[in-house]
Amino acid sequence: MGVAEFDLIARIRARAATRGDVILGIGDDAALLQPPAGMQLVVAMDTLNSGVHFPPETAAADIGWKALAVNLSDLAAMGAQPAWCTLSLSLPDADAGFVDGFVDGFLELAERHGVALVGGDTTRGPLSVCVTVHGFVEPGTALRRAGARAGDEIWISGTVGDAAAALAQWRAGRGADAALRSRLDRPIPRVALGRALRGIASSCIDVSDGVLADLGHVCEASGIGALLDVDALPGSEALRLALDVEPRRVLQATGGDDYELCFTAPPETGEAIVRAAASADVAVARIGRIIEGGDIATHAADGGAWSAPGAGWIHFA
């Protein structure tokens, strides 16, 4: 059933949390927020469009979850603690049922990470979601893409390739494996791991466009190259059952949307990384090392060269 714009806003505002650091939240021209003393503000923003970032038939709650998750992943990659967010929602129709479902998923994840929804906008248009997140990090401790040095080891969290496999199954008109589809619809932002890696990792990035593409951003920012073992990329059991070795390699190296953390660190920090990962309850794996130069060389477990058909997702390509 269609409702007026301000009725939609009221539905969202009624469910948004209030707390001491939100002086003025949803309902005015802007929010008034109280940052904690002595912390640096970290801000990130991502947009999700129907048919590009999620299949059009995706459940409203899953869209809400993912819209926040991809932004929290950016904060995780900086080692930041999430605090607040704003939401811009473009809808083809003023569908109260869709909004309620969307907010269900959005706030479920927000509550897990202590995020307060403090403002935003609703408008008519193609289904599109834009979220801005704000977080905090202690001065001088933020993880960055620049900082990797020759000799550092390359690590990755969780598993990669699942979301890309689910998207490939959807595009082929096949029913996606439930475990794979859950990784596409509800990625898990590695916030706790990002926080635990401060002071350990020399660089960090979240994997949104594919391991090769995002590792390439680290190499460019740090002025170095990399050696990547494609067979060291961790894969889920569902992915191994769904794909043969070569197509699996391609999706793991170039598929995006897993939102795992890819990071570098000196070899002597290996035990500290394992402890950090255990404290965050996520597995990590070594997948290569940083070298001099500016290119990424990829090889298989037997040492033979391996080449991907492309580096990863590129908008407007």
matplotlib code that plots the C-alpha trace (Angstrom):
import matplotlib.pyplot as plt

x = [0.0, 1.4, 2.0, 3.3, 7.0, 6.8, 4.9, 7.7, 10.2, 8.1, 8.1, 11.9, 12.3, 10.0, 12.5, 15.7, 17.6, 18.2, 21.2, 23.5, 25.8, 22.9, 21.9, 19.3, 18.5, 16.0, 13.4, 15.3, 17.3, 20.5, 21.6, 23.6, 26.2, 28.7, 32.0, 34.1, 37.0, 40.4, 39.2, 39.5, 36.3, 36.2, 33.5, 32.6, 29.7, 28.5, 25.6, 23.7, 21.6, 19.0, 20.3, 23.9, 24.6, 21.7, 19.2, 15.9, 14.0, 16.2, 14.2, 13.8, 15.5, 18.5, 18.9, 18.7, 21.4, 23.7, 23.3, 24.8, 27.2, 29.2, 29.7, 30.7, 33.2, 34.9, 35.2, 36.5, 39.2, 40.3, 40.3, 37.4, 34.7, 31.3, 29.0, 26.4, 24.9, 22.6, 20.4, 19.2, 16.5, 15.2, 12.0, 9.8, 6.7, 6.0, 5.7, 5.4, 5.8, 9.1, 10.4, 9.4, 11.3, 14.3, 14.5, 14.3, 17.5, 19.2, 18.6, 19.4, 23.0, 23.1, 22.3, 25.1, 27.6, 26.2, 25.3, 22.7, 20.6, 20.6, 19.2, 18.8, 16.3, 13.6, 12.7, 10.9, 13.1, 14.7, 15.4, 18.7, 20.2, 23.0, 24.4, 27.0, 28.7, 30.7, 33.1, 36.1, 39.7, 42.4, 44.8, 47.6, 46.1, 43.9, 44.7, 45.4, 46.0, 49.5, 52.0, 52.7, 56.5, 58.5, 58.8, 55.4, 53.0, 49.6, 46.6, 42.9, 40.0, 37.2, 36.6, 36.3, 34.4, 31.0, 29.2, 30.5, 29.4, 25.9, 25.7, 26.9, 24.3, 21.6, 22.7, 22.6, 19.0, 19.8, 18.7, 21.6, 23.0, 21.6, 25.0, 26.5, 23.5, 23.6, 27.1, 25.8, 22.8, 24.2, 27.9, 29.6, 31.6, 34.8, 34.7, 36.2, 39.1, 39.8, 40.0, 42.3, 44.7, 45.6, 49.3, 49.8, 48.8, 50.9, 48.0, 44.4, 41.5, 38.1, 37.5, 34.5, 35.7, 37.8, 41.1, 43.3, 41.6, 41.6, 45.2, 46.1, 44.8, 47.1, 50.1, 49.4, 49.0, 52.1, 54.3, 55.0, 54.2, 52.8, 53.1, 49.8, 49.2, 45.7, 45.4, 46.0, 42.8, 40.4, 37.2, 34.1, 32.9, 29.8, 32.1, 34.2, 31.1, 29.6, 32.7, 35.6, 39.1, 39.6, 36.3, 36.7, 40.1, 38.7, 35.9, 38.1, 40.7, 38.4, 34.9, 33.8, 31.1, 32.6, 33.7, 36.5, 39.7, 42.9, 45.8, 49.6, 52.0, 55.6, 56.4, 57.2, 53.7, 52.2, 51.3, 49.8, 47.6, 46.4, 45.5, 43.8, 41.8, 40.8, 39.7, 37.4, 36.2, 37.2, 39.7, 42.6, 45.0, 48.3, 47.9, 51.2, 53.9, 54.8, 57.7, 59.5, 58.0, 54.4, 52.8, 50.9, 52.3, 49.8, 50.8, 49.2, 50.2, 52.6, 54.5, 53.3, 52.2, 48.4, 46.6, 43.1, 40.8, 40.5, 41.3, 37.8, 34.7, 35.0, 32.1, 31.5, 33.7]
y = [0.0, 3.4, 6.0, 9.6, 10.3, 11.7, 8.7, 6.5, 8.7, 8.4, 4.6, 4.6, 7.2, 5.2, 2.3, 4.2, 4.1, 7.1, 7.5, 10.0, 10.8, 11.6, 15.1, 15.4, 12.6, 11.9, 14.6, 17.8, 19.3, 17.7, 15.6, 16.9, 14.4, 14.3, 12.7, 11.2, 13.2, 12.5, 10.3, 10.7, 10.6, 8.0, 8.4, 6.1, 5.9, 3.3, 3.1, -0.1, -0.3, -2.9, -5.3, -4.2, -4.9, -7.2, -9.2, -7.3, -10.1, -9.9, -9.8, -6.3, -7.4, -8.7, -5.5, -3.5, -5.7, -5.5, -1.8, -1.3, -4.2, -3.0, 0.4, -1.2, -3.3, 0.0, 1.0, -2.4, -2.0, 1.2, -0.4, 1.9, 1.4, 2.2, 4.8, 6.5, 6.2, 8.0, 6.4, 7.7, 5.5, 5.8, 3.8, 3.3, 3.3, 4.3, 0.7, 0.6, -3.2, -3.0, -0.2, -2.2, -5.3, -3.2, -1.6, -5.1, -6.2, -2.8, -2.4, -6.0, -5.4, -1.9, -3.2, -5.8, -3.1, -0.3, 1.9, 4.6, 5.7, 9.5, 10.8, 10.5, 11.0, 9.2, 9.9, 8.4, 6.7, 3.4, 1.2, 2.5, 2.7, 5.0, 4.8, 6.9, 5.5, 7.3, 5.7, 6.5, 5.4, 6.4, 8.9, 7.4, 3.8, 3.8, 1.0, 2.3, 1.0, 2.6, 1.0, -2.5, -3.1, -5.7, -8.8, -8.4, -11.4, -11.1, -12.4, -12.7, -13.3, -15.9, -17.3, -15.7, -16.6, -17.4, -14.3, -14.2, -17.9, -17.1, -14.2, -16.4, -19.0, -16.3, -14.9, -18.4, -18.8, -21.5, -21.6, -20.4, -22.7, -21.4, -21.1, -19.2, -17.0, -16.0, -14.7, -12.5, -11.3, -10.9, -10.4, -10.2, -7.0, -7.9, -5.0, -6.9, -8.1, -4.7, -3.3, -6.2, -5.6, -2.1, -1.9, -5.3, -4.9, -2.6, -2.1, -3.3, -3.2, -4.9, -7.2, -5.7, -5.8, -9.0, -10.0, -9.1, -5.8, -4.7, -6.0, -4.0, -0.9, -1.7, -2.2, 1.1, 3.0, 1.4, 1.5, -2.2, -5.5, -8.8, -12.6, -14.3, -18.0, -18.5, -22.0, -20.5, -18.4, -20.0, -21.4, -22.7, -26.3, -25.0, -23.4, -26.5, -28.6, -26.1, -25.5, -27.3, -26.1, -23.6, -21.7, -21.7, -20.1, -17.4, -16.5, -16.5, -14.3, -11.9, -12.1, -9.4, -8.9, -11.1, -8.1, -10.0, -8.1, -8.4, -7.2, -7.2, -7.6, -8.4, -12.1, -11.9, -10.8, -14.2, -15.3, -11.9, -12.1, -15.6, -14.3, -11.2, -13.4, -15.8, -12.8, -11.8, -15.4, -15.4, -17.6, -16.0, -17.4, -16.4, -16.0, -14.5, -11.9, -8.3, -7.8, -4.9, -3.5, -2.6, -5.7, -8.7, -12.1, -15.0, -18.6, -21.9, -24.3, -26.2, -23.0, -22.6, -19.3, -18.7, -15.8, -14.6, -13.4, -10.0, -8.4, -7.9, -5.8, -2.3, 0.1, 1.7, -0.8]
z = [0.0, -1.0, 1.7, 1.8, 2.0, 5.5, 6.7, 5.4, 7.3, 10.5, 10.2, 10.1, 12.8, 15.2, 15.0, 15.1, 18.5, 20.6, 22.8, 24.5, 21.6, 19.3, 20.4, 17.5, 15.2, 12.4, 11.8, 11.5, 8.6, 10.0, 12.9, 15.9, 17.1, 19.9, 18.9, 21.8, 22.9, 21.4, 18.5, 14.8, 12.7, 9.9, 7.2, 4.3, 1.8, -0.7, -3.0, -4.0, -7.1, -8.0, -10.7, -10.1, -6.5, -5.8, -7.9, -8.2, -6.4, -3.3, 0.0, 1.4, 4.7, 2.9, 0.9, 4.2, 5.8, 2.8, 2.4, 5.8, 5.7, 2.7, 4.5, 7.8, 5.8, 4.8, 8.4, 9.2, 6.6, 8.4, 11.9, 12.9, 15.5, 13.9, 15.5, 13.3, 9.8, 7.5, 4.8, 1.4, 0.0, -3.6, -4.2, -7.3, -5.0, -1.4, -0.3, 3.5, 3.5, 1.7, 4.0, 7.1, 5.7, 4.7, 8.1, 9.8, 8.1, 8.3, 12.1, 12.8, 11.6, 13.1, 16.6, 16.3, 15.8, 17.9, 15.0, 15.4, 12.3, 12.6, 9.4, 5.6, 2.8, 0.8, -2.8, -5.8, -8.4, -9.3, -6.3, -5.0, -1.5, -0.3, 3.2, 4.9, 8.0, 10.6, 13.0, 15.2, 15.5, 17.9, 16.3, 14.4, 14.4, 11.3, 8.8, 5.3, 1.8, 1.8, 4.1, 2.6, 2.3, 0.4, 2.5, 4.1, 3.9, 2.4, 4.4, 3.9, 6.2, 5.8, 2.4, -1.0, -4.2, -2.6, -3.5, -7.0, -7.4, -6.2, -8.7, -11.5, -10.7, -10.6, -14.0, -15.5, -14.4, -11.9, -8.3, -6.2, -3.5, -0.2, 1.5, -1.5, -1.8, 1.9, 1.3, -1.6, 0.4, 3.9, 3.9, 7.3, 7.9, 9.7, 12.2, 15.1, 13.0, 11.7, 15.2, 16.3, 13.4, 14.4, 15.2, 13.5, 9.8, 7.6, 5.1, 4.7, 2.2, 2.1, -0.9, -2.7, -6.4, -6.2, -4.6, -7.6, -8.1, -4.4, -3.8, -6.8, -5.0, -2.1, -4.4, -6.2, -2.9, -1.4, -4.5, -4.4, -6.2, -5.0, -5.5, -5.0, -4.7, -6.2, -4.6, -1.2, -1.4, 1.2, -0.2, 1.4, 1.2, -0.8, -3.3, -3.7, -4.3, -6.8, -9.1, -10.6, -9.9, -12.7, -12.6, -8.8, -9.1, -11.4, -9.0, -5.9, -7.5, -9.4, -7.9, -5.5, -2.9, -0.2, 1.9, 3.6, 4.7, 2.7, 4.6, 4.8, 7.7, 8.4, 8.7, 12.4, 13.2, 12.2, 15.8, 16.6, 13.5, 14.5, 18.0, 16.5, 14.2, 17.1, 19.2, 16.3, 15.7, 12.1, 10.2, 8.3, 5.6, 4.1, 0.4, -0.8, -0.2, -1.1, -3.5, -5.1, -8.3, -9.2, -10.6, -9.2, -10.3, -9.7, -9.5, -8.6, -5.7, -7.9, -8.7, -12.2, -13.5, -13.5, -15.2, -14.5, -17.4, -15.6, -12.4, -11.1, -11.2, -12.8, -12.9, -16.4, -18.1]

ax = plt.figure().add_subplot(projection="3d")
ax.plot(x, y, z, "-o")
ax.set_aspect("equal")
plt.show()
